[in-house]
């Protein structure tokens, strides 16, 4: 199996885990605050990184680009805050649709930061994915205001974080990137400890979906970015929406309508087009400073 096809499989697995995480959050609902959810999810990521680094110990914290690692973690924290704000202030469908424009941001940042060439086929794949997400989410954008601009900026932060995951692996391991990407959100969400309440038994049943599935999915995405270009894997971030449609059908008996089905087909087609639209594997490229980058293999 080629490296970029293996990376695609990792992204599919990530989408399944993220969809399960979304279902868990849906079930937890308002029983826990969003800051508490962020803290638990990020803490799970830190613990996972330490478990994976059990043979190297504290070496997981060793990095030659600490400032960039902290910047990556801060971007994740800012995105989480913006996401919470936008989903609380906007219609759910509008916020969901805007969040999936990250595919376009991933492509743009791949060019600007990583120096990755993007073929017309991959631009088309990104467009197909965004249109598919719009058909599934069905936004109305009937009350456009400044909150929408904040949501767009927040989505760009998510795309930037995705691209930085690959850039950071020039010098650092996947585990180190995983550690710092979750450490900063843990510290930023620490005030949630002041609002500790004992969860109900029903909530406890769904917490593994948040603490375990989310961090594992995040790590799979980081590993995938050592195997394939960021712009190639961008459309695969939309598979989470497709998986959510499937979970809604199986678990909650929510039947998708024809636009939703067509949107799902578009997203899947975009993923296949992105994978076949030229060489997708990792090759030496030039970063934003014009310096040659040779990502190591796993």
N, C-alpha and C positions, 0 to 999 in steps of 0.2 A: 504494500500500500504506500502510495506517495505521501510525502509529508503534508502537502496542502489538503489532501483528502482526509488524512487523519485529523488535521486541524478542524476541518468541517464537521467531522463526527464529534469532536470535542465540543464544538459550538452547539450541535444538536442536543448533546447531553446537557449542556449548560441551560439551554432553553427549557428542557424538561424539568430540571431542578428549579429554575426560576419560576416556572409556571406553578410548580408545587408550592413554592414559597409564597407566591401571590395568593394561592388558594388558602394557605394557612393564615395569612394576614386578613383575608376576607372573612374567615371564620372567627378570628380573634376580635375583629371589629373594634369597637370603642372600649373594650374591656381593659385596654392598656393604651397609654399615650403614645403618640408617634415617636417622641424622643426616647421613650423606653424601648420601643421596637428597634430604633436605630442603634441604641446602645447594646441591646442583646445581639443583634445581627453582627455588629462590628466586633463585639467581644468574642463571638463564635469564630470570626475570621482570624483574630489574634491567636486564639487557642489552637485552631487548625494549623496555622503557620508554625507554632511552637511544637506541635506534635510531629509535623513533617520534618522539622529541623532537630528532632531528638538526638540524632547522631552527631550533629555539629554544635549543639548547645547554643550558647550566646553568640556564636558566629553569625547567626541569622540577622543580627542587628548590624553587622559590619557592612558598610557601603562606601563606595567611593564617590557617591553623589547624594549626600545626605540632604542638601538643600532641595534638590529636585524630588527626592522621595517625599519630603515633608510637603512640598508644593503639590505633588500628586494626591497625597492624603487630604490636604486642605481643600483641593478642588472637589474631591468626593464629598467632603462634609458640606461644602457650600451647595453642591448639587442637591444633596438630601434635604437641606433646609429650603431651597427654592422649590423642590418638588412638593414638599409638605405644604408650603405656602400656596402654590398654584393649584394643587388639588383641593385645597380648602376654600379657595376663592373663585374658582372657575367651574363651569359645568364639567362633569366627569369626562364626557366624550371629547370635549375640546382639549382638556388637559392631556388626555391619553394620546390624542392625535399629534399634538405638538411634541410630546415626549419622544415620539418615534421619528421625528425629523433628524434625530441623532445620526442616522445613516449618512445624510448629506454632510454633516459636520465631520464625521469620521473621514470621509473622502477628502474634504478640504484640508483638514489638519494632516492627513497622510502626505499630501503634496507639500504643504508648507513646512512641516516639522521633520518628516522622515525622508522627504525627497523621493517618494515612491511615484513612479509613473502610473497613471490610471487610464486604461483604454476606454474608448467610447462604449464598449459593451458593459463595462463595470459602472460607468455613469448611468447607463440605461437600467442596470440592475438596481442601483440605488433608487432611481425614480420609480421603478415598478414596485419596490418595497414600500415606499412612502405612500403611493397611491393605494396599494393594498391595505395599508394600515388605516388610511382615511376611510376606505369602504367598510372596514370592520368596525371602527370606532364611531363613524357617522357624526362628526362634529357639525355644529351649526354656525359657530362663530358669529352669533347674532348680537352679542353685546361686547364687541371689541373694545378693550380699554388697556390701561398701562400694565395690568396684571399679565396680559398675553405677552407683552414685550419681556417682562421678567421671566416668564416661562420659556420663551425662546432662548434667552440668554442662559438660563439654567440648563437647557438641553445641550447647548454648545459646550458647557462645562463637562457634561457627561461624555460627549464625543471626544473632548480633549483628554479626559482621563483614560479613555480607551486607547487612544493613540500613544499616550505617555507610557502605558503598560509595556508596549513594545520598545519604546525608546530607552526606557530604564534598564532593559535587559541587555544592553550593550556591555555593562559591567557587573550588574547584580543578578543574582539568581531569581527564579520565579518566586521562591519562598520568601526571600527578602522583600521583594516588591509586594507580595501578599501581606507581609507583616506590617509594613509602614502604611499601606493603603487602608488598613483597618485600625491601626493604632491611633492615628489622628482623629478619626470619627469617634473612637471610644473616649478620648480625652475631651473632645468637643461636646459629647453627649453626657458627660459625667454628672451634670446637674440633675439628670433624671433619677439619680440615686436618692435624691431628697424627696422623691415622690413615690417611694416604694410602697406598694400594696400587695398583699398576698393574692396571687392569681387563683382563679377558680379551677376546679378540677377539669372542666371543659377546656379552659385556656391551656392548661399544662399539656393536654393531649396534642395540641397544635403547635406548641413552641418548638419541637424538633424541626418542623418544616422551616422555621425562621432561622434558628441557631445553627442548623446543620446543612440543609439544602442550599440556602443562599450562599454561605461561604465556600462550599465545595464548588458550586456553579461558578463563582467568581474566580476561583483558582484554575478551573478548567479553561476559562477564557484567557487567563494570563499565559498558561502553558500553550494554548493554541497560537498565540501571537508570536511564539518562537518558531512556529512551523509555517506560517503563511503571512502574507501582507495584511496590514490592518484594513485597507480598503476592500480587500477580497472578503474579509470576514464581517465587514460592516452589515451587509444585508441579513446575515445570520442572527444578528441581535433582534430582528423582528420575529424570529421563530417563537419567541416567548409569547407573542400575541396569538400565534396560531395554536400553540399548545394550550393557552388559556381558553380558546374557543373549544378545543377538544375536552378540556376538563369541565367547562360549563355544560357541555352536552352530556358527558357521562355522569358527573357527580351531581349537577344541579338541574339536569334535564332542560337546559336552555338551548333551544333549537336555533342555529344560525339562519338568517334569511339569505336571499339570493345575492345581495351585495356583499354580505359577509363571506359567503362561499367563494365568490369571484375574487374578493380581496385576499383570501387564503391562497387561492391558486396563483395570484400575482406574486405574493411574497415567496412562495415556494419556487416559482419560475425564476424570480430574481436571484435567489440563492444559487440555483443551477447555472444561470447565465454568468454570475460573478465567478463561479468556480471554473467555468470553461472559457472565460474570456481572456485567454493568454496565460502566461506563466504566473502562477499564484504562489509559488514557493518563495522562501526567504532567500534573497540574494544580496550581495554587497551593494549598498546604496550610499548616498550621501545625505547627511543630516542637514539641518537648517543652517549650520555653520560652514557647510561644504566639506566636512570631514568624512572620510570613508567609514562606514559602519558595517561590521561583519558580525551579525548576531550569531551566537553559538547555538549548536544543536542540543537537543535534550539527550 
